[in-house]
């Protein structure tokens, strides 16, 4: 089992990530990992915090001479803003004499839509800062670091992952437009919202500007696309092994994500079956059957079918409004405006990068489930053995053997 845990607060000393289950012998590219952290910080509509932090991960354990050892991998991502928060976030019973920054007042006015009130009730906190520091989306930097390791494992076997933003507020790509993996991957990293349509992207930027001027926030939607996925990941035999369910949970646990779609998602409920289900046709060069459409998003019955895996996350607007909604003060139980914390106007592009990381982690876990071993070399043997079985299965039925079995449509190229 591949798993990870994170620890740390938004304005604490650092974020800590532990990744367990990574096989031995995987060459780790720390620069590629840090590039993913940089991507998470980008996107139009982000707040001032992104001008302070320059996220970089330090690998503390589990990697030696550039390769994983099979032991748990521990990573550290320092918070540069900690220097301004030591008087508020100190660990000791009393603030150290040399603690820097200013001592901030307790937070007692919960924000509608945030974990503030529910968390304070659950854990009995009077100062809501004990909730919001951990419930902050700053924690997703740890998820991106863990997901980058999983991404590098998948890339060893030709799997690549990209994303694009399809909706911001009420501005969206035209109905029924499908963005291919190649189109999503070709979006420049400095594009303000990583949208595949420049005209739509400019209207999204204008919508964010309008929301900022009004003291409001905007949500939206993004799609994560994984290509080069072999068929047979996941299972239909038990509810908790269905891969679409696992992907749904992985995206739903990202801050502010309120719905998830696979393939065409909710639209499948409004079409007749003849316009939903992907027909199965004889294979050509690939040897395996092919699909002219991919409405299922690469998953049928909780199992990958060889098509691109496509997952959509729907994000609500950020909970901190510069013109705050009505709330209460927990010290007096009287009506008061909600607290204001430093925040974003729109964070959909950042959420898309986190979505890529979570999809990568779930797919890597399912990949190890299917082809698992304690080392990369062992996994490669299992992968090739399964590929050979696929070749023989379809060759025996008069279908030409695939160029590269186990991967639909041939070699997807370098990651």
N, C-alpha and C positions, 0 to 999 in steps of 0.2 A: 504494500500500500504506500502510495506517495501522499504525503501530507505536510502541512506547514502550520505554524502558529506565529502570531505576531504579539509584540508587547510594546508599550510606550504611549506617551501622551503627546498631544499636538504641540504643546510648548514645553515639554520635558526635555531631558538631556539628549535623547535619541530614540529611534525606533529600533527594535531588535526583531529579527526573523530567524526562525529555526525551520529548516527543511529536512524532513526525514524520508528515507526510502529512495534516494537518488542512487542509481547504480554506480559502481566504480568504473573509472576509465574514461569518463566524459571530459573532453577538453573544454575548459570554461573560458569564455571571452569576457573579461570583466568590463572592457570598454563597451561591448554590446549591451551588457547589463545596465551600465550607467546611461547609455543612450536611451534605453526604455524609461528610466527614471526621468531623464530630461524631457522626453515626450509627454509624460504625465503632467508636467508643470506648464505645458503650453496651452494655446487656444485662446481665442478672443473671448473676453468676458471674465477672465480670471482676476483675482484680487491682488492687493499689494503684497501679500505673503510670498507670492511667486518671485517678487523682485529681491527678496531677502534670502530665500533658500536656494542653494545649488546642490541638489541631492546627488550624493555619491555613496555607493555601498562599499563597505570594507568587509572582506571575507575573513572571518576569524578562525573557523574550523572546517574540517571536512574536505579541504582541497589542499593538495600538496604538489608542487612543481607544475601547477596549472591544470591538474586533473583531479577529478573527484576520487575519494578513497573508499566510498561506500558508507562512511560514517555520516552522522548528521552534519548538515552545513549550517553554520551560524553566520549571520550577516548583521552589520551595524550601519545604520544611517543616522548620522548626527543631525540635530536640529541647530542650525546656526543662530536662530532666534532665541535660543536658550539664554544667551547672555543678557537679554532684555527681560527675562522672566524669572530669574533666580529668586527674587524677593517674593514671588507669588507661588512658584512651583518647587520650592526646596523640599528635600526628602526628610531631613532631620526634624526633630520635634520643634526646634527653634531655627530661625533663619541664621545661617553662618554670618559672621561679622563681615566677611568679604563678599557676600552675595550682592550681585549687581542688579540693575533694573529698578523698577518701582513696585511697591506693593499695591496690588489692585484690590478693589473692594469685592466682597462676596457677590456672587450672581444669584439673585433670588427671584427673577422674573422670567419664567420659562417661555421659550419661543414655540408658538404653534407649528406643528409639523416636524419638530426635532425630538430627540430622545430625552430632552431636558426634564419634563415633568414626570414621564413614565419612569425614567431612570432614578430620579430623586425619590419617588415613592417606593420603587423596588428595593433600593439599597439604603434608604433612610437618610439620605444626604440633605443637609440644610443649605450648603453651598453647592449650587448646581455646577460649578466649575469641576467638581469631582466627576460629573457625568460627561459634560461636553468635551472635556479634554480627551477622553478615550473614544467618545462617539464621533469625534471629528473625522472628516474624510482624509485628514492628514495620514491616518493609518494605512490608507491604500498604497502609499509608497512602499510599504513592506510587502504588500500583495504583488505589486509590479516586480519587485526584486525576485520574489519566489517564482512568479510566472515566467520571468526571463530565463531562469534555470531550466524550467520545464520546456520553454520554447527552444532552447538550445539542444535539449535532448531530442525533441521532435524533428528539428532541422537535420539532425544526423540521418534521419530516415526520409528526408524529402518533404516533410510537412512544413507549410508556410502559413502565416496568419497575418491578416490585415483588417482594417476597419474603416468605416466612413460614417459621417454624420448625415442623417437623412431628414431630421426634423429639428427645428429650434422654434419654440413657441408655436405660432400658427403658420410658420413658413416651412414648406416641405418640398421634397422632390416630387415631380409630377406622379400622379397615381399610376401604379403598375410598372414604374421604371425599375429595372433590375440593374444593379451595379455589379459588374463582374469582379472577380478577384484581381485581375490585371488592372482594371480601372481604379479600384480602391488602392492598390499598391502604388499606382502612378501618381496619386495625389501628393503634391509637394509637402514636405514636413513643415514648411513655414506657412502653409495655407492657414488663414486665420481660424477656420472651423473644420478643416479636413472634409469638406463637402465636395462631391464629384462634379457638381455643376457650379461654375463660377457665378452665373447670374443669380442663382438661388442663394449662394453663399453671401453675396453682397446684400441681399434682402434680409438674410439672417443677421448679419452684422448691424444693419439698420434697426432691426427689431431689438437687439441687445442694447444698442444706444438708447432707444426709446424707453426701454425698461429701466436702464440705469438713471436716466433723467427723472423718471417717475418714482425712484426709490424702490423699485420692484425687482423681481428676479424671473428668470425663464428656465424651463426645462426643455426636453426634446427627446430624440431617439437616435440611436446609433446601431449599426449592424457590424457584427464580427464575422469574418469569412475565413475558414480554414480549408486549404486545398492540399491535395496529395494524401488525403486520409484513406487508409486501407479499409476495405469492408470488414465487418465482423467485430468492431469495437462495441462494447456494451453488451447487453443481453435483454431478452424478453421474458426470461423465466422467473424473475422476481421483481417486485416493484422498485426496490432500492438499487437494482442493477441497471435499470433502464437509463441509457445515456442521455436522452433528452431531459429526463427528470433531474439528473445530476447537473447538466448544463443550466437548467432553469434555476436550480438552487444556487449555483455558483454566481449567476448574474443578479438574482434577487437579493443576495446578501451584500451587494455593493450599495453604499450609501445612496439614498434617494431613488433607487430603482424600484418602480412600483408594478411593472409588468414585463413579461418576457414572451417573445414569439420565436418559434422555430420555422424556418422557411417562410411561407407567406403568412404564418401566424394566424391572427384572428380572422383574416380574410377567408380562410378555409371554411369558416362557419357560414359564410354568406354565398358560397358558390355551390353549384351542383357537383356531384362526384366526378363527372366527366371533365370538369375544368379544375379539379384539385389533384387527382392522383396521377403520378408520373408514369407514362407508358414504358414498357420494357421491350427493347428491340434487340435483335441479334448484334453481337459485337463485330467489329472489323479488325483493325490493327491491334486493339487492346485485348481482344480475345474474350473478355467478359461482356455480359449484356450491357447495353448503354441506355441512357435516358435522354429524350429530347428536351425535357424540362426538369426542373429541380424544385418544385413547389414544396416538397417534403423537407427541404433543407438538409438533405444528406442523411436523414434518419427515418427509418421505418421500424415500428415495433420496439423502439429503444435501441436499435442497432444501426451502425453506420452501413450505408449501402454502396460506398465508393464515390458518391458525388461530393461536391464541396459541402462542408457543414456550415450552415448559415443561421446565426442566432441574433435576434434583435432585442435590445434593452430599451425600455421606456422610462425616462427619468423625470421625476417631478421637479418643480422649481426649488432652488436653495431656500432653506428655512429662514435665514437671516435677511430681513428686509430693512433697508435704510429708513423707510417710513414704516415703523413696526406696527404689527397687528395688535389688537387688544389681548391682554393677558391678565395675570394677577401677580401681586407680590406675595410670595409665600410667607414672609415675616408678618404681614398684616392681614392677609387674605382679602385685600381690597383690589379693585380693578387698577391696572397699570399697563403702560405700553410694554411690549416684549423687549427683552434685552437685545442689544446690538453687539455682535461680535464681528471682528474683521472677517470678511467673506467675499464670495464671488457673486457676480451677476448671473453668469451662466458657466457651467462646468461640464457641458455635454462632451466636448472633445476629450477632456481629461478622463471622463467616465468611460469613453470608448477605449482608451489605452488600458485602463484597469480591466475593462471587459475582455480585451485581448489576453491579458495576463491570466484571468480566471478561466477562460476557455482553454488556454494552453495548458494550464495545470490539470484541469479535468481530463482533457484529451490525453495528456501524458500519463496520467494515472490509468486510464482505460487501455492505453497502449501497452503499459507494463503488465497489466492484467492479462492481456492477450498474448504478448510475446516475452513475458518477463524472464528475468535472470538477475544474478547479482553483479554482473559486469556488462559493459557495452558489447564485448565480444560474444558473450553468451546470448544476449538479446539478438544480436545480428544473426547468429546461427538459427535461432528459433524463427526469426522473421523470414529468412531465406527458405527454411524448411516449409513454412506455411505458404510462401510464394510458389514454391515448387508444386505443392499440392494443388494450388489454384491452376497452375499451368497444365498439369496433367488432367485435371477434371474437365477443362474445356477443350483441351486438345483431343481427348478421348471421344468427344462428341462432334468432331469434325470442324472445330473452330480453331483458327490459327492461334498459336500461343502468343501471349502478350509480350510486348517489348520489355516490360518490367512488371511482373505479376505482383499483386498486392497493392499496386498503386494504379488508379484509374487513369487512362489516357497517356500513359508513358511517364517518363521522368519529368517532374515539375521543375527541375533545375535547382540551382543552388539556393540556399535559404538566405 
